[in-house]
Amino acid sequence: MRRLILVLAVLLATGMVYAGDGVDNNIARGLLPTADQHIQVLATYRGVFRILARKDYQDAAARFSPMDLAVSDGRLADPNYYPQIEVVQSNRFLSININPLPFTAKELREHVDNIHVIPGNELVARQLQQIQAGDLVRLKGYLVEVGDRKSTWRSSLNNDATGDGACKVMRIESIEWDEKAGVTP
């Protein structure tokens, strides 16, 4: 019994299984939805993003999205600026702070996002476990609405939204690394 508990603890820590693992978590593992789940594509979404932070979750929404990525793009992904951006991810929300403020609040809203990540397939689910703060990645996929009989989660389609509902819900179909944190070319 002790060995079984140790194996399960290792699997949970490495992200190979999710708490409550089962058919309810098909979407979070990059598998097809079950009969009572749905994913509706709202828009194609792609870009080159600097990973500011990553937060893994085991909450109710983890049945769809096992993690959130705090990302920046454009000038805010530049090595001269992104280290100055402080982010806090908590309860699926993102707070940002940058001092001194070389950007307007509007620029921050438009170029920093919290993405609720849905793996598009099993390969992407495994690749997501390798993402870390500082990486520069190319993400391709879709902004989606995802749900089941319990709830529905809809992506924001607006780049400067704030508050509840402002986050992107993205089903990621592919990930490519332009830079890996801590690896010099």
HUKAUR-V221491 format. One record per backbone hydrogen bond with DSSP energy under -1.0 kcal/mol. NH is the residue of the N-H (numbers start at 0). CO is the residue of the C=O. E is the energy in kcal/mol with one decimal. If there is no record, write none. Layout:
NH	CO	E
NH	CO	E
//
This chain:
4	0	-2.2
5	1	-2.1
6	2	-2.4
7	3	-2.5
8	4	-2.3
9	5	-2.2
10	6	-2.4
11	7	-2.6
12	8	-2.3
13	9	-1.9
15	10	-1.9
20	17	-1.7
24	21	-1.9
25	22	-1.6
27	62	-1.3
28	24	-1.2
29	26	-1.6
30	25	-2.7
36	33	-1.7
37	146	-2.6
39	144	-3.1
41	142	-3.2
42	142	-1.5
44	140	-2.7
46	138	-1.9
48	136	-3.2
49	71	-3.0
50	134	-3.0
51	69	-3.0
52	69	-1.5
54	67	-2.5
56	65	-2.8
61	58	-1.4
62	59	-1.2
63	60	-2.2
64	60	-2.7
67	54	-2.6
68	114	-2.4
69	52	-2.5
70	112	-2.8
71	49	-1.8
72	110	-1.8
75	72	-1.3
76	73	-1.8
77	74	-1.4
80	77	-1.9
81	77	-2.6
83	80	-2.1
84	81	-1.4
85	96	-3.5
87	94	-2.2
89	92	-2.2
92	89	-2.1
94	87	-2.4
96	85	-2.1
101	99	-1.2
107	103	-2.0
108	104	-2.4
109	105	-2.2
110	106	-1.8
111	107	-1.3
112	70	-2.4
114	68	-2.9
115	167	-3.5
116	66	-2.4
117	169	-2.9
119	171	-2.7
124	120	-2.1
125	121	-1.9
126	122	-2.6
127	123	-2.6
129	126	-2.0
133	50	-3.6
134	131	-2.0
135	178	-2.3
136	48	-2.9
137	175	-3.3
138	46	-2.4
139	173	-2.0
140	44	-2.1
141	170	-2.1
142	42	-2.8
143	168	-2.5
144	39	-2.3
145	152	-2.7
146	37	-2.3
147	150	-2.5
152	145	-3.3
154	143	-1.7
155	166	-2.2
165	162	-1.9
167	113	-1.9
169	115	-2.2
170	141	-2.8
171	117	-2.5
172	139	-2.9
173	139	-1.7
175	137	-1.7
177	135	-3.0
178	135	-1.8
182	179	-2.1
//
